[in-house]
C-alpha cells in the first residue's frame, strides 16, 4: 500500500491505502491570476464589459461569499474596484455585502481575511442578516410560489455585481451565479422555501435543467436582475483554473461546464470501501459544510459500503437546528416527518446525514464529540486511530474488495455512466 496525505482542517494526515484514485482531472492553474480577472471583466459572456456598465454617480453593490466558502474574494475585488474607479465610480459609492445566507455572523478579522487588507480599509462592508426584516424588501414571487425577499441596500443599489466560486451543490446543482443573490443576500423565509425542495430527486449535484431548486433560484435572481457576475473555478488547492464573467445565467453555465470537465469522475461500478477527505479547511469547518464532500464521496459506494471520511469540523455541527434534530429524533424517518410538518433549515442537514448513516457504513475522522457522531448514525474515529479503523473496514470487506481514495471529496463528483448528465445548453433557462 502507498502512503497518501489527506487534508484535515488546516493540516494533513497520512494513511497507507491501496485503491483507485478518484481526483479532479489535472488542470493547469493560471499563472497571472490578476490579469485573468481583468481579462474576464473586459471580455464577459452575454454582457457588456464592466467598464461600460457602471456610471459616475451610481451606487454599486458587490456581493461576496462568507468565510465558509473558498471563493478568493481577495483576488476578485481589487480588479473589480479598480475597473469601477476607472469608470468614474469612487470608493465611497461602492459597498460590499457578505452573502451569509442563513450562516452565522462573521468577525471583523474574518471579513478582513476574506477581502484583504486593502479593500477592507477602503470599501464599506457588512454582513447580510437574513432574519432582519427591516433590512429586507420583497421583490416578487417565483412560479413555485417563493416570495423573494432580498437585502434592501442591494436592491436599492444602481448596480449589482455578484462574485463567488462555482462548485457542485447538493440541492441547486452548482454553487455560484444566482446563489450569491438567493440565498446569499435573501431573507430567511425565501431561503427556507427553496430548501424545502430537498426531497425532490431532481434537486441534486451536477444538474441544472429540470432541477426545481435551481429554477426557483434563477427566477428569484431574474427578479433582481443583477448587472454582472464574476465567478471563479478553482482547483482543490485553491489555484485559479477559470474566471467567468458577465450574464448571471450564461456566464454561470460556462463555469459549470468547466467544473464538469475538471471534477466529474466517471466510475465503472460502485466501490466496497472508500477513503476520502472533505478537502480540508474551509470545506470541513463544520459538519454542515463537510457533509457536501461526504455526500459526493458516497456516490462512489455500493449500498452498505464503508467509508472512512476525514473532516475535522472544529466548529461542530455548524448550526443549532442541526444539533437539535440529531439529539431530538432517532432516525431519518422521524426527521423527514418533522421537516414535512415544519421545515427547519439545519434540520434538513441532520436528515441528510442520518440518511447516509442508514445507507452506508460511515466512519468519521473528526474532532466532534463521539456521542454526537453516533447520534448522526456514524462511527466516530479519533485521528490517531484512523489506520486501525481502515484495517478493520478492509478486513470486513474481504480480499476482493474494490477500494477508492478520494482526496478532495468536496471537489469531486463520482458518476456512473448511466447518470452522466447531458451537456449543459448554451441558452439561458429564462
C-alpha positions as CSV (number, residue, x, y, z in Angstrom):
1,X,0.0,0.0,0.0
2,X,1.1,3.5,-0.8
3,X,1.0,6.4,1.7
4,X,-1.2,9.3,0.9
5,X,-1.7,12.6,2.8
6,X,-5.3,13.6,3.2
7,X,-6.3,17.1,4.1
8,X,-7.7,17.5,7.6
9,X,-8.6,21.0,8.7
10,X,-5.6,23.2,8.1
11,X,-3.2,20.3,8.2
12,X,-2.8,16.8,6.7
13,X,-3.0,13.3,8.0
14,X,-1.1,10.4,6.2
15,X,-2.6,6.9,5.7
16,X,-1.5,3.8,3.9
17,X,-4.0,2.6,1.4
18,X,-4.2,0.9,-1.9
19,X,-7.1,1.7,-4.3
20,X,-8.2,3.6,-7.3
21,X,-7.6,7.3,-7.1
22,X,-10.6,9.5,-7.8
23,X,-9.3,13.0,-8.1
24,X,-10.0,16.1,-10.1
25,X,-8.5,16.0,-13.6
26,X,-5.3,17.8,-14.0
27,X,-5.8,21.4,-14.9
28,X,-3.0,23.9,-15.2
29,X,-3.6,26.8,-12.8
30,X,-3.5,30.2,-14.4
31,X,-0.1,31.9,-13.8
32,X,-1.2,35.5,-13.8
33,X,-4.4,35.4,-11.8
34,X,-5.0,39.1,-11.6
35,X,-4.6,39.5,-15.4
36,X,-7.1,36.7,-15.9
37,X,-9.7,38.6,-13.8
38,X,-9.2,41.8,-15.7
39,X,-9.5,39.9,-19.0
40,X,-12.8,38.4,-17.8
41,X,-14.1,41.8,-16.9
42,X,-13.2,43.1,-20.3
43,X,-14.5,40.1,-22.3
44,X,-17.6,38.9,-20.5
45,X,-20.2,36.3,-21.6
46,X,-23.6,37.7,-22.6
47,X,-23.0,41.2,-21.2
48,X,-21.1,44.4,-21.9
49,X,-17.7,44.9,-20.3
50,X,-18.0,46.0,-16.6
51,X,-16.3,49.4,-17.5
52,X,-19.3,50.1,-19.8
53,X,-21.9,49.2,-17.3
54,X,-21.1,51.4,-14.3
55,X,-21.5,55.2,-14.5
56,X,-20.4,58.1,-12.3
57,X,-22.9,58.9,-9.6
58,X,-24.2,55.3,-9.3
59,X,-24.0,53.2,-6.2
60,X,-22.6,49.8,-6.7
61,X,-23.2,46.7,-4.5
62,X,-20.7,43.9,-4.7
63,X,-21.8,40.6,-3.1
64,X,-19.1,38.3,-1.9
65,X,-19.1,34.9,-0.2
66,X,-18.6,34.4,3.6
67,X,-15.9,32.6,5.5
68,X,-17.4,29.1,4.8
69,X,-16.5,29.3,1.1
70,X,-13.2,29.2,-0.7
71,X,-14.1,32.0,-3.1
72,X,-10.9,34.1,-3.1
73,X,-12.6,37.4,-3.0
74,X,-9.3,39.0,-2.2
75,X,-8.3,38.1,-5.8
76,X,-11.5,39.3,-7.4
77,X,-12.2,42.6,-5.6
78,X,-9.1,44.7,-6.5
79,X,-9.7,44.4,-10.3
80,X,-13.4,45.0,-9.9
81,X,-12.9,48.0,-7.7
82,X,-10.1,49.4,-10.0
83,X,-12.4,48.9,-13.0
84,X,-15.3,50.7,-11.2
85,X,-12.9,53.6,-10.2
86,X,-11.7,53.9,-13.8
87,X,-15.4,54.1,-14.9
88,X,-15.9,57.1,-12.6
89,X,-17.3,55.3,-9.5
90,X,-15.4,56.3,-6.4
91,X,-14.8,54.1,-3.4
92,X,-17.5,55.9,-1.4
93,X,-20.1,54.8,-3.9
94,X,-19.2,51.1,-3.6
95,X,-20.1,48.8,-0.8
96,X,-19.6,45.1,-0.2
97,X,-22.2,42.7,1.3
98,X,-21.1,39.4,2.6
99,X,-23.5,36.7,1.4
100,X,-24.1,34.9,4.7
101,X,-27.4,33.3,3.5
102,X,-28.5,31.8,6.8
103,X,-25.0,31.3,8.2
104,X,-23.7,32.9,11.4
105,X,-22.4,36.4,11.6
106,X,-18.7,36.9,11.0
107,X,-16.0,38.7,13.0
108,X,-14.1,41.7,11.7
109,X,-11.0,39.5,11.4
110,X,-12.9,37.1,9.2
111,X,-14.3,39.9,7.0
112,X,-10.8,41.4,6.6
113,X,-9.4,37.9,5.7
114,X,-12.0,37.4,3.0
115,X,-11.5,40.7,1.2
116,X,-7.9,41.5,2.0
117,X,-6.5,44.5,4.0
118,X,-6.5,47.0,1.1
119,X,-10.2,46.5,0.2
120,X,-11.3,46.1,3.8
121,X,-9.8,49.5,4.7
122,X,-11.1,51.3,1.6
123,X,-14.6,49.9,1.0
124,X,-17.5,49.8,3.4
125,X,-18.6,46.2,4.0
126,X,-21.2,44.4,6.2
127,X,-22.8,41.0,6.8
128,X,-26.2,40.3,5.3
129,X,-28.6,39.1,8.1
130,X,-31.4,37.0,6.7
131,X,-33.6,37.4,9.8
132,X,-33.5,41.2,10.0
133,X,-36.9,42.1,8.4
134,X,-36.1,45.8,8.5
135,X,-33.2,45.2,6.1
136,X,-35.3,43.2,3.6
137,X,-37.5,44.1,0.7
138,X,-39.9,41.8,-1.2
139,X,-39.3,42.0,-4.9
140,X,-41.7,39.4,-6.4
141,X,-42.8,35.7,-6.4
142,X,-41.4,32.8,-8.4
143,X,-43.7,30.4,-10.3
144,X,-43.0,28.0,-7.5
145,X,-44.7,30.4,-5.0
146,X,-41.5,31.6,-3.4
147,X,-41.9,35.1,-2.1
148,X,-38.5,36.7,-2.8
149,X,-37.1,38.9,-0.1
150,X,-33.5,40.3,-0.5
151,X,-31.3,42.8,1.2
152,X,-32.7,46.3,0.8
153,X,-29.4,48.0,0.3
154,X,-28.5,45.6,-2.5
155,X,-31.9,46.1,-4.1
156,X,-31.7,49.9,-3.9
157,X,-28.1,50.0,-5.5
158,X,-27.9,51.2,-9.0
159,X,-25.7,48.3,-10.0
160,X,-25.4,44.8,-8.5
161,X,-22.3,42.6,-9.0
162,X,-22.2,39.0,-7.8
163,X,-19.0,37.2,-7.1
164,X,-18.2,33.7,-6.0
165,X,-16.9,30.2,-6.8
166,X,-18.6,27.5,-8.8
167,X,-18.5,24.0,-7.5
168,X,-21.1,21.2,-7.1
169,X,-24.1,21.9,-4.8
170,X,-26.2,19.2,-3.3
171,X,-29.6,20.8,-3.9
172,X,-29.1,23.5,-6.6
173,X,-26.7,21.5,-8.9
174,X,-23.9,24.0,-8.7
175,X,-22.9,26.9,-6.5
176,X,-22.1,30.4,-7.8
177,X,-24.1,32.6,-10.2
178,X,-27.6,33.1,-8.9
179,X,-26.9,31.6,-5.5
180,X,-24.9,34.7,-4.4
181,X,-28.2,36.6,-4.5
182,X,-30.5,33.9,-3.3
183,X,-29.8,32.6,-0.7
184,X,-26.7,34.8,-0.3
185,X,-28.5,38.0,0.4
186,X,-32.0,36.7,0.7
187,X,-34.5,36.6,3.6
188,X,-34.7,33.6,5.8
189,X,-38.2,32.8,4.5
190,X,-37.1,32.8,0.9
191,X,-34.2,30.5,1.6
192,X,-36.3,28.1,3.7
193,X,-38.8,27.9,0.9
194,X,-36.1,26.8,-1.6
195,X,-34.5,24.4,0.9
196,X,-37.9,22.6,1.2
197,X,-37.2,21.2,-2.3
198,X,-34.6,18.7,-0.9
199,X,-37.0,15.7,-1.2
200,X,-37.3,16.2,-5.0
201,X,-34.9,13.7,-6.7
202,X,-34.1,16.2,-9.4
203,X,-32.5,18.5,-6.8
204,X,-29.0,17.1,-6.9
205,X,-25.4,17.8,-7.6
206,X,-24.4,18.4,-11.2
207,X,-28.0,19.1,-12.5
208,X,-29.4,22.4,-13.6
209,X,-32.1,21.8,-16.2
210,X,-35.2,20.3,-14.6
211,X,-33.9,21.0,-11.1
212,X,-36.7,22.9,-9.3
213,X,-34.3,24.3,-6.7
214,X,-32.1,25.8,-9.4
215,X,-35.0,27.1,-11.4
216,X,-36.6,28.7,-8.4
217,X,-33.2,30.5,-7.6
218,X,-32.8,31.6,-11.2
219,X,-36.3,33.1,-11.3
220,X,-35.5,34.9,-8.0
221,X,-32.3,36.2,-9.4
222,X,-34.0,37.4,-12.6
223,X,-36.4,39.5,-10.4
224,X,-33.4,41.4,-9.0
225,X,-31.7,41.4,-12.4
226,X,-28.0,41.7,-11.3
227,X,-25.8,43.6,-13.7
228,X,-22.8,41.4,-13.7
229,X,-21.2,38.3,-12.2
230,X,-17.6,37.3,-11.7
231,X,-17.2,33.6,-10.7
232,X,-14.1,31.5,-10.3
233,X,-13.5,27.8,-10.9
234,X,-10.8,26.7,-8.5
235,X,-8.7,23.6,-8.2
236,X,-8.8,21.7,-4.9
237,X,-5.8,23.5,-3.6
238,X,-7.2,26.9,-4.4
239,X,-5.4,27.5,-7.7
240,X,-7.3,29.5,-10.3
241,X,-8.5,27.4,-13.3
242,X,-11.0,29.7,-14.9
243,X,-12.7,33.1,-14.5
244,X,-16.1,33.6,-16.0
245,X,-17.9,37.0,-16.0
246,X,-20.9,38.6,-17.5
247,X,-24.6,37.5,-17.5
248,X,-25.8,35.8,-14.3
249,X,-27.0,32.7,-16.2
250,X,-24.9,32.5,-19.3
251,X,-21.6,33.1,-17.7
252,X,-22.5,30.8,-14.8
253,X,-23.4,27.9,-17.2
254,X,-20.0,28.2,-18.9
255,X,-18.4,28.0,-15.4
256,X,-20.5,24.9,-14.7
257,X,-19.2,23.2,-17.9
258,X,-15.7,23.9,-16.7
259,X,-16.5,22.3,-13.4
260,X,-17.7,19.2,-15.1
261,X,-14.6,18.9,-17.3
262,X,-12.4,19.0,-14.2
263,X,-14.4,17.5,-11.3
264,X,-16.9,14.9,-12.7
265,X,-15.2,11.4,-12.4
266,X,-16.9,8.6,-14.2
267,X,-16.6,5.2,-12.5
268,X,-17.4,1.8,-13.9
269,X,-19.2,0.4,-10.9
270,X,-19.5,1.3,-7.2
271,X,-16.8,0.5,-4.7
272,X,-16.9,-1.5,-1.5
273,X,-14.7,0.8,0.6
274,X,-13.9,4.5,0.1
275,X,-11.3,6.6,1.9
276,X,-12.0,10.2,1.5
277,X,-11.3,13.7,2.8
278,X,-13.7,16.7,2.6
279,X,-10.7,18.6,1.3
280,X,-9.6,20.4,4.5
281,X,-10.4,24.0,5.6
282,X,-12.8,25.6,5.0
283,X,-14.6,22.6,3.4
284,X,-14.5,20.8,6.8
285,X,-15.0,23.9,9.0
286,X,-18.1,22.2,10.4
287,X,-20.2,19.1,9.7
288,X,-22.8,21.2,7.8
289,X,-20.1,22.0,5.2
290,X,-18.3,18.7,5.3
291,X,-21.5,16.9,4.6
292,X,-21.2,18.1,1.0
293,X,-18.0,16.2,0.4
294,X,-19.3,13.2,2.2
295,X,-22.4,13.1,0.0
296,X,-20.2,13.3,-3.1
297,X,-17.9,10.5,-1.8
298,X,-20.8,8.2,-1.1
299,X,-21.8,8.4,-4.8
300,X,-18.9,6.1,-5.4
301,X,-20.1,3.5,-2.8
302,X,-22.3,0.5,-3.2
303,X,-25.3,0.4,-0.9
304,X,-24.0,-0.8,2.5
305,X,-20.4,0.0,1.6
306,X,-18.0,1.5,4.1
307,X,-16.3,4.9,4.1
308,X,-13.5,6.4,6.2
309,X,-14.1,10.1,5.9
310,X,-11.8,12.9,7.1
311,X,-13.4,16.1,8.3
312,X,-12.1,18.0,11.3
313,X,-15.3,20.1,12.0
314,X,-13.7,22.4,14.6
315,X,-16.9,24.5,14.6
316,X,-19.1,21.5,15.4
317,X,-22.3,20.9,13.5
318,X,-22.4,24.5,12.2
319,X,-26.0,25.4,13.1
320,X,-28.0,24.8,16.2
321,X,-31.0,23.3,14.4
322,X,-28.7,20.6,13.1
323,X,-27.7,19.6,16.6
324,X,-31.2,19.8,17.9
325,X,-32.5,17.4,15.2
326,X,-29.7,14.9,15.8
327,X,-30.5,14.9,19.6
328,X,-34.3,15.0,19.3
329,X,-35.0,12.4,16.6
330,X,-33.9,8.8,16.3
331,X,-33.6,8.4,12.6
332,X,-34.1,10.0,9.2
333,X,-37.7,8.9,9.0
334,X,-38.6,10.8,12.2
335,X,-36.6,13.8,10.9
336,X,-38.4,13.8,7.5
337,X,-41.8,13.7,9.2
338,X,-40.8,16.7,11.3
339,X,-39.5,18.6,8.3
340,X,-42.7,18.0,6.4
341,X,-44.6,19.3,9.4
342,X,-42.5,22.4,9.8
343,X,-39.3,22.9,7.7
344,X,-36.2,23.8,9.8
345,X,-33.0,24.9,8.0
346,X,-30.3,22.9,9.6
347,X,-32.7,20.1,10.4
348,X,-32.6,19.2,6.7
349,X,-28.8,18.6,7.1
350,X,-29.4,16.3,10.0
351,X,-31.9,14.4,7.8
352,X,-29.4,14.0,5.1
353,X,-26.7,12.9,7.5
354,X,-28.9,10.3,9.1
355,X,-29.9,9.0,5.7
356,X,-26.2,8.5,4.7
357,X,-25.7,6.7,8.0
358,X,-28.5,4.3,7.1
359,X,-27.4,3.7,3.5
360,X,-23.6,3.3,4.2
361,X,-21.2,2.3,7.0
362,X,-19.7,5.8,7.7
363,X,-16.6,6.1,9.9
364,X,-15.9,9.8,10.6
365,X,-12.4,11.0,11.5
366,X,-13.1,14.3,13.2
367,X,-12.8,16.5,16.3
368,X,-16.6,16.1,17.1
369,X,-17.9,14.7,20.3
370,X,-18.1,10.9,19.8
371,X,-21.6,10.6,21.2
372,X,-22.8,13.3,18.8
373,X,-21.2,11.4,15.9
374,X,-23.0,8.2,17.0
375,X,-26.3,10.1,17.1
376,X,-25.6,11.0,13.5
377,X,-25.6,7.2,12.8
378,X,-21.8,7.3,12.1
379,X,-18.9,5.6,13.8
380,X,-16.5,8.1,15.5
381,X,-12.8,7.7,14.8
382,X,-10.1,9.6,16.6
383,X,-7.4,10.9,14.2
384,X,-4.8,8.7,15.9
385,X,-7.0,5.6,15.3
386,X,-7.6,6.1,11.6
387,X,-5.2,3.4,10.4
388,X,-6.7,0.8,12.7
389,X,-10.2,1.8,11.6
390,X,-9.3,1.4,7.9
391,X,-7.7,-2.0,8.6
392,X,-11.0,-3.2,10.2
393,X,-13.0,-2.0,7.3
394,X,-10.8,-3.7,4.7
395,X,-10.8,-6.9,6.7
396,X,-14.6,-6.9,6.9
397,X,-14.9,-6.1,3.1
398,X,-12.7,-9.1,2.2
399,X,-9.6,-9.6,0.0
400,X,-11.5,-8.9,-3.3
401,X,-13.0,-5.5,-2.1
402,X,-12.9,-2.6,-4.6
403,X,-11.3,0.4,-2.9
404,X,-11.2,4.0,-3.9
405,X,-9.4,7.0,-2.5
406,X,-10.9,10.5,-2.9
407,X,-8.5,13.2,-1.6
408,X,-10.8,16.1,-2.3
409,X,-14.4,14.9,-2.0
410,X,-15.7,18.4,-1.8
411,X,-14.4,18.9,-5.3
412,X,-15.1,15.5,-6.8
413,X,-18.3,14.0,-8.1
414,X,-18.2,10.3,-8.9
415,X,-20.8,9.4,-11.5
416,X,-21.9,6.1,-13.0
417,X,-22.2,6.1,-16.8
418,X,-26.0,6.0,-16.8
419,X,-26.1,9.0,-14.5
420,X,-23.8,11.3,-16.6
421,X,-25.8,14.4,-17.3
422,X,-26.5,15.7,-20.8
423,X,-24.2,18.6,-21.8
424,X,-25.5,21.9,-20.4
425,X,-27.2,24.0,-23.0
426,X,-25.8,27.4,-24.1
427,X,-29.1,29.2,-23.7
428,X,-30.4,30.8,-20.6
429,X,-33.3,29.0,-18.9
430,X,-35.4,32.1,-18.7
